[in-house]
């Protein structure tokens, strides 16, 4: 548990008064707190750094912590100073605000840390001076975007489905996240293949093939092998229709799906075929039908489901809509201006191409985009002068909005990269957090097994009990009170599943592993599992101290290797999961071998637990506590 | 308590001074910028049974965790859940929150916090029982009904989680409630009043003894 939480422990214990009238058993005695909660030695300094300022300076802003009577809570009479347990570097900026009236944002600091400090001292961030406000806003927006991505990545559809998912939900998930199941992946690739086939067929259809025998004219392949192409087209359309109908069926909201861009593309891709089937073999109508075939090329947009880059491009264009609009508008303006000028400049020339202003549009566009086909050229001197001005300005007008579009694209692209990386790391992160949380529970169960809960004389309590911190004592006492209130005990998952299964046999496997081995009724597998659990509990005592409430900054890990199988080095938490899987052979080896403690154990190495009956207990007499501090960086 | 003069700063005051604001912006900022400062040390010393040093220690811890000076219900639930990793402490934390939030404004300030603690740790047995009754009486109408007690009981059993021995069955809380009512409801009218509750607890040795348990918490 974090130390921040430790300050709330007295509150949680006090709130336990609420359980007292309900308790079915008597409450256990609380642990005796030998050393009184002494005042921390408070330095005046902010974490060691001394600051001095006039009182008037602080009084300038009476609605902050420092300017009001709230700071009396932090006063230390002995040293006649105020002490704040906060970041001294940040405090410098806070104090400067009082001195100069302007709050500055330090660029190298984390935005959230800065905001937390401001909140602590009662200063609102809005009064950051104009010089630093831009930077602050930008960083804040970036941070919020990043946090939004985090939550999005967490809620991404990679989470496993609830077990009661209907066929519809499963189908939809398979369509949206193809990598979740093999079937979905197969379907994904098959559709991709058919899109490619369809597009290639459309293209090849128009290539001229060698003419059939007896004819001179070159035929396009589409007419030569019309049956083959027709079959291919039909197959593709059938697959696309099937896919569209399945998606429509599986969609959670059919109206929304029908209106989405991808579904419109799907429909447009397959509609020409069906219209063509329905259309009669009429001369004038089939002309329109030929035009419809053009829409078949939209099938290529179906690839955007398969390609993330395409989606990013679409997203970019969407987000740059205003810049693109500006580009278009300014181009149009320039085209009209220059076309008019060129028309009137060339009006006098004989046989000129610039027959009207709209006709000059073509010249202007070709010149401004620096294409210069040369099909229309000015002849008169004025025309040539204005023509050159036109081409120069074209370069400028087009070059201006392009960097904005490019930077937008780059931002979206990088966001996507980051989101992918975050998703990959998320699983590891969650696994670690879960592991640390389990450690807290296991600490309590371990405490129970060690017999720490007997309200008895101190002589029989094992040494391992005595070595726990006051915080742990009090926390375990609290959990014990809850057990007594409800008349049920905490156990671990293995026992829970065992008890679920062997509900009729009601022997207690949690406490006395020794008893279970002696009882004849125990099946061999249960006793093995009981042994395994004993080792698992012995190994996974994790106690955490000194961190923040929301996230675990550093973890102190107490390791108890019960055999030479476990690496003695400072292994990462991830290695633990493999360590905990024991089989009987390892176990017996553990009994036999007595590992020697490494030379660097700073403190308590637990000697054999005295006088505990049972065969299995002896195994644990070979275990000992090693306290290793493994600093894990802030998650 | 009226003596709690809570001074709440909002951005609107500053914006008025700055001279430009729109209503929606104000509302949004108001929500996020509430800061709370507690009464002075002397007043709190008078109101509670803690001495100056203890109040200082309590406040420092409180302020460290909640720089804005108030705890809202979600933070409260988070904090309380950290102590009960195996089960789900959010429902019980909700009831606790309502018991601490005496002025029903949706947040627990330092005054609420410290006064609650004062009753629980330094109060007389009568006061503690009163507090417990207040906790169980969810709608604060002066009677504990079976439904209220069942809610509380379920919340407590939820904290145990599912890995318990013996297993918590579906009607375990209900049975516990029945036991409770058998003991407490003297006139068998289906509700427990404050007098019945206090009478009965004072006659129960176990409960009286356990009330002394938590006195040395601070």
Interface residues (C-beta under 8 A of the other chain):
Chain A: X1 X2 X4 X5 X7 X8 X9 X10 X11 X12 X13 X14 X15 X16 X17 X18 X19 X20 X21 X22 X23 X24 X26 X27 X29 X30 X32 X33 X37 X39 X63 X65 X68 X69 X70 X72 X73 X74 X75 X85 X116 X119 X120 X122 X124 X126 X127 X437 X438 X440 X441 X474 X475 X478 X479 X482 X483 X485 X486 X487 X488 X489 X490 X491 X492 X493 X495 X496 X499 X500 X503 X506 X508 X510 X549 X550
Chain B: X9 X11 X14 X29 X33 X35 X37 X38 X40 X41 X53 X55 X56 X57 X59 X60 X61 X62 X63 X64 X65 X67 X68 X78 X79 X80 X82 X83 X84 X85 X86 X96 X99 X113 X116 X117 X120 X121 X128 X129 X131 X132 X135 X136 X152 X153 X156 X157 X159 X160 X161 X162 X163 X164 X165 X166 X167 X168 X172 X176 X179 X180 X197 X201 X206 X207 X209 X210 X211 X213 X214 X216 X217 X218
